[in-house]
Amino acid sequence: MDFFDMFGAQNAYDQVYDQGRPRHEMTHELIAGAAGFEAMRMFEHHRENEGIPEHHELAKELLAGFAAAEVDKHFENGYYNHLDQEQARYQAQQQAGYLYDQQYGQGYGQPGYNQY
């Protein structure tokens, strides 16, 4: 699976969440991109509100949970029965991790990491 960059993920988000594309045309990749983008938004909102220091491992776990929950919300409505929910969850988790690495760099927040 190719991952969306932040702009592509936001475009996927707009198509899925703003109903810019008919449901029967949705793909695993499009839902994963949208859910990954929403997971990043939720993570950054959570981090701002909680004021927690950045930890790479915790961030990845939170993102995976947010992404999976977003996919599950879409499937609960029964709109995407033509897709495999587990595949969409997995791809969304991978997409969210990719966006995190793009935004913060691999290893961000880990001991010994120096962004300069």
CYANA upper distance limits for C-alpha pairs under 8 A (distance plus 0.5 A):
  1 MET  CA     29 GLU  CA      8.08
  1 MET  CA     91 GLN  CA      8.35
  3 PHE  CA     33 GLY  CA      7.94
  3 PHE  CA     95 GLN  CA      6.47
  3 PHE  CA     98 TYR  CA      7.67
  4 PHE  CA      8 GLY  CA      5.44
  4 PHE  CA      9 ALA  CA      5.68
  4 PHE  CA     33 GLY  CA      6.79
  4 PHE  CA     95 GLN  CA      7.75
  4 PHE  CA     99 LEU  CA      8.45
  5 ASP  CA      9 ALA  CA      6.49
  5 ASP  CA     99 LEU  CA      7.21
  5 ASP  CA    102 GLN  CA      8.20
  6 MET  CA     10 GLN  CA      6.63
  6 MET  CA     37 PHE  CA      7.81
  6 MET  CA     99 LEU  CA      6.90
  6 MET  CA    102 GLN  CA      8.49
  7 PHE  CA     11 ASN  CA      6.77
  8 GLY  CA     12 ALA  CA      6.72
  8 GLY  CA     33 GLY  CA      8.19
  9 ALA  CA     13 TYR  CA      6.58
  9 ALA  CA     33 GLY  CA      5.32
  9 ALA  CA     34 ALA  CA      6.21
  9 ALA  CA     36 GLY  CA      7.71
  9 ALA  CA     37 PHE  CA      6.04
 10 GLN  CA     14 ASP  CA      6.71
 10 GLN  CA     33 GLY  CA      8.27
 10 GLN  CA     34 ALA  CA      7.21
 10 GLN  CA     37 PHE  CA      6.66
 11 ASN  CA     15 GLN  CA      6.83
 11 ASN  CA     34 ALA  CA      8.28
 12 ALA  CA     16 VAL  CA      6.69
 12 ALA  CA     30 LEU  CA      6.05
 12 ALA  CA     31 ILE  CA      7.69
 12 ALA  CA     33 GLY  CA      6.19
 12 ALA  CA     34 ALA  CA      5.40
 13 TYR  CA     17 TYR  CA      6.15
 13 TYR  CA     18 ASP  CA      8.01
 13 TYR  CA     30 LEU  CA      8.47
 13 TYR  CA     31 ILE  CA      8.29
 13 TYR  CA     33 GLY  CA      7.32
 13 TYR  CA     34 ALA  CA      4.35
 13 TYR  CA     35 ALA  CA      7.62
 13 TYR  CA     37 PHE  CA      7.13
 13 TYR  CA     38 GLU  CA      7.81
 14 ASP  CA     18 ASP  CA      5.57
 14 ASP  CA     19 GLN  CA      7.69
 14 ASP  CA     20 GLY  CA      7.01
 14 ASP  CA     34 ALA  CA      8.06
 15 GLN  CA     19 GLN  CA      5.91
 15 GLN  CA     20 GLY  CA      4.63
 15 GLN  CA     21 ARG  CA      5.84
 16 VAL  CA     20 GLY  CA      6.96
 16 VAL  CA     21 ARG  CA      7.17
 16 VAL  CA     26 MET  CA      8.31
 16 VAL  CA     30 LEU  CA      8.00
 16 VAL  CA     31 ILE  CA      7.21
 16 VAL  CA     34 ALA  CA      7.02
 17 TYR  CA     34 ALA  CA      8.18
 19 GLN  CA     23 ARG  CA      8.37
 21 ARG  CA     25 GLU  CA      7.24
 21 ARG  CA     26 MET  CA      7.74
 22 PRO  CA     26 MET  CA      7.52
 23 ARG  CA     79 TYR  CA      7.11
 23 ARG  CA     80 TYR  CA      7.49
 24 HIS  CA     79 TYR  CA      8.50
 24 HIS  CA     80 TYR  CA      7.81
 24 HIS  CA     82 HIS  CA      8.23
 26 MET  CA     30 LEU  CA      6.82
 26 MET  CA     31 ILE  CA      7.40
 26 MET  CA     80 TYR  CA      8.16
 27 THR  CA     31 ILE  CA      6.81
 27 THR  CA     83 LEU  CA      7.68
 28 HIS  CA     32 ALA  CA      6.43
 28 HIS  CA     83 LEU  CA      7.21
 28 HIS  CA     84 ASP  CA      8.21
 28 HIS  CA     87 GLN  CA      7.59
 28 HIS  CA     88 ALA  CA      5.52
 28 HIS  CA     91 GLN  CA      7.88
 29 GLU  CA     33 GLY  CA      6.51
 29 GLU  CA     88 ALA  CA      7.79
 29 GLU  CA     91 GLN  CA      7.49
 29 GLU  CA     92 ALA  CA      8.45
 30 LEU  CA     34 ALA  CA      6.73
 31 ILE  CA     35 ALA  CA      6.48
 31 ILE  CA     71 VAL  CA      7.66
 31 ILE  CA     88 ALA  CA      7.34
 31 ILE  CA     92 ALA  CA      7.80
 32 ALA  CA     36 GLY  CA      6.35
 32 ALA  CA     67 ALA  CA      8.40
 32 ALA  CA     71 VAL  CA      7.91
 32 ALA  CA     88 ALA  CA      6.31
 32 ALA  CA     89 ARG  CA      7.56
 32 ALA  CA     91 GLN  CA      5.91
 32 ALA  CA     92 ALA  CA      4.33
 32 ALA  CA     93 GLN  CA      8.10
 32 ALA  CA     95 GLN  CA      6.96
 33 GLY  CA     37 PHE  CA      6.65
 33 GLY  CA     92 ALA  CA      6.81
 33 GLY  CA     95 GLN  CA      6.62
 33 GLY  CA     96 ALA  CA      8.34
 34 ALA  CA     38 GLU  CA      6.71
 34 ALA  CA     92 ALA  CA      8.40
 35 ALA  CA     39 ALA  CA      6.48
 35 ALA  CA     67 ALA  CA      5.72
 35 ALA  CA     68 ALA  CA      8.24
 35 ALA  CA     70 GLU  CA      6.03
 35 ALA  CA     71 VAL  CA      6.71
 35 ALA  CA     92 ALA  CA      6.26
 35 ALA  CA     96 ALA  CA      8.13
 36 GLY  CA     40 MET  CA      6.84
 36 GLY  CA     63 LEU  CA      8.36
 36 GLY  CA     67 ALA  CA      5.96
 36 GLY  CA     92 ALA  CA      5.68
 36 GLY  CA     93 GLN  CA      7.12
 36 GLY  CA     94 GLN  CA      8.39
 36 GLY  CA     95 GLN  CA      5.71
 36 GLY  CA     96 ALA  CA      4.56
 36 GLY  CA     97 GLY  CA      8.35
 36 GLY  CA     99 LEU  CA      7.86
 37 PHE  CA     41 ARG  CA      6.89
 37 PHE  CA     96 ALA  CA      7.09
 37 PHE  CA     99 LEU  CA      8.01
 38 GLU  CA     42 MET  CA      6.60
 38 GLU  CA     66 PHE  CA      8.39
 38 GLU  CA     67 ALA  CA      7.74
 38 GLU  CA     70 GLU  CA      8.08
 39 ALA  CA     43 PHE  CA      6.48
 39 ALA  CA     63 LEU  CA      6.07
 39 ALA  CA     64 ALA  CA      8.27
 39 ALA  CA     66 PHE  CA      5.46
 39 ALA  CA     67 ALA  CA      5.53
 39 ALA  CA     70 GLU  CA      8.05
 39 ALA  CA     96 ALA  CA      6.88
 40 MET  CA     44 GLU  CA      6.60
 40 MET  CA     63 LEU  CA      7.14
 40 MET  CA     96 ALA  CA      6.98
 40 MET  CA     99 LEU  CA      7.84
 40 MET  CA    100 TYR  CA      7.57
 41 ARG  CA     45 HIS  CA      6.61
 42 MET  CA     46 HIS  CA      6.50
 42 MET  CA     66 PHE  CA      7.69
 43 PHE  CA     47 ARG  CA      6.53
 43 PHE  CA     59 ALA  CA      8.07
 43 PHE  CA     62 LEU  CA      7.42
 43 PHE  CA     63 LEU  CA      6.90
 43 PHE  CA     66 PHE  CA      8.19
 44 GLU  CA     48 GLU  CA      6.60
 45 HIS  CA     49 ASN  CA      6.67
 46 HIS  CA     50 GLU  CA      6.45
 47 ARG  CA     51 GLY  CA      6.10
 47 ARG  CA     52 ILE  CA      6.26
 47 ARG  CA     53 PRO  CA      8.38
 48 GLU  CA     52 ILE  CA      8.06
 54 GLU  CA     58 LEU  CA      8.50
 54 GLU  CA     59 ALA  CA      7.74
 54 GLU  CA    108 TYR  CA      8.46
 54 GLU  CA    109 GLY  CA      5.87
 55 HIS  CA     59 ALA  CA      6.48
 55 HIS  CA    108 TYR  CA      8.09
 55 HIS  CA    109 GLY  CA      5.33
 55 HIS  CA    110 GLN  CA      6.75
 56 HIS  CA     60 LYS  CA      6.73
 56 HIS  CA    107 GLY  CA      7.00
 56 HIS  CA    108 TYR  CA      6.43
 56 HIS  CA    109 GLY  CA      5.63
 56 HIS  CA    110 GLN  CA      6.29
 57 GLU  CA     61 GLU  CA      6.83
 57 GLU  CA    110 GLN  CA      8.49
 58 LEU  CA     62 LEU  CA      6.63
 59 ALA  CA     63 LEU  CA      6.55
 60 LYS  CA     64 ALA  CA      6.60
 60 LYS  CA     97 GLY  CA      6.69
 60 LYS  CA    100 TYR  CA      8.31
 61 GLU  CA     65 GLY  CA      6.78
 62 LEU  CA     66 PHE  CA      6.61
 63 LEU  CA     67 ALA  CA      6.46
 63 LEU  CA     93 GLN  CA      7.50
 63 LEU  CA     96 ALA  CA      6.56
 63 LEU  CA     97 GLY  CA      7.39
 64 ALA  CA     68 ALA  CA      6.60
 64 ALA  CA     92 ALA  CA      8.24
 64 ALA  CA     93 GLN  CA      5.16
 64 ALA  CA     94 GLN  CA      8.21
 64 ALA  CA     96 ALA  CA      7.32
 64 ALA  CA     97 GLY  CA      7.85
 65 GLY  CA     69 ALA  CA      6.60
 65 GLY  CA     93 GLN  CA      8.18
 66 PHE  CA     70 GLU  CA      6.72
 67 ALA  CA     71 VAL  CA      6.90
 67 ALA  CA     89 ARG  CA      7.55
 67 ALA  CA     92 ALA  CA      6.03
 67 ALA  CA     93 GLN  CA      5.95
 67 ALA  CA     96 ALA  CA      7.17
 68 ALA  CA     72 ASP  CA      6.69
 68 ALA  CA     89 ARG  CA      5.50
 68 ALA  CA     90 TYR  CA      8.04
 68 ALA  CA     92 ALA  CA      7.16
 68 ALA  CA     93 GLN  CA      6.92
 69 ALA  CA     73 LYS  CA      6.72
 70 GLU  CA     74 HIS  CA      7.11
 71 VAL  CA     75 PHE  CA      6.93
 71 VAL  CA     85 GLN  CA      7.97
 71 VAL  CA     88 ALA  CA      7.27
 71 VAL  CA     89 ARG  CA      6.35
 71 VAL  CA     92 ALA  CA      7.88
 72 ASP  CA     76 GLU  CA      6.56
 72 ASP  CA     85 GLN  CA      7.98
 72 ASP  CA     89 ARG  CA      8.09
 73 LYS  CA     77 ASN  CA      7.67
 74 HIS  CA     78 GLY  CA      8.06
 74 HIS  CA     79 TYR  CA      7.65
 74 HIS  CA     80 TYR  CA      7.86
 75 PHE  CA     79 TYR  CA      6.84
 75 PHE  CA     80 TYR  CA      6.35
 75 PHE  CA     81 ASN  CA      7.85
 75 PHE  CA     85 GLN  CA      7.45
 83 LEU  CA     88 ALA  CA      8.15
 84 ASP  CA     88 ALA  CA      6.83
 85 GLN  CA     89 ARG  CA      6.61
 86 GLU  CA     90 TYR  CA      6.64
 87 GLN  CA     91 GLN  CA      6.63
 88 ALA  CA     92 ALA  CA      6.50
 89 ARG  CA     93 GLN  CA      6.69
 90 TYR  CA     94 GLN  CA      6.77
 91 GLN  CA     95 GLN  CA      6.49
 92 ALA  CA     96 ALA  CA      6.58
 93 GLN  CA     97 GLY  CA      6.79
 94 GLN  CA     98 TYR  CA      6.68
 95 GLN  CA     99 LEU  CA      6.70
 96 ALA  CA    100 TYR  CA      6.69
 97 GLY  CA    101 ASP  CA      6.72
 98 TYR  CA    102 GLN  CA      6.65
 99 LEU  CA    103 GLN  CA      6.52
100 TYR  CA    104 TYR  CA      6.36
100 TYR  CA    105 GLY  CA      7.74
101 ASP  CA    105 GLY  CA      4.95
101 ASP  CA    106 GLN  CA      5.43
101 ASP  CA    107 GLY  CA      8.41
101 ASP  CA    108 TYR  CA      8.42
102 GLN  CA    106 GLN  CA      8.15
104 TYR  CA    108 TYR  CA      6.27
107 GLY  CA    113 TYR  CA      6.84
108 TYR  CA    113 TYR  CA      6.68
108 TYR  CA    114 ASN  CA      8.50
108 TYR  CA    115 GLN  CA      8.02
109 GLY  CA    113 TYR  CA      6.94
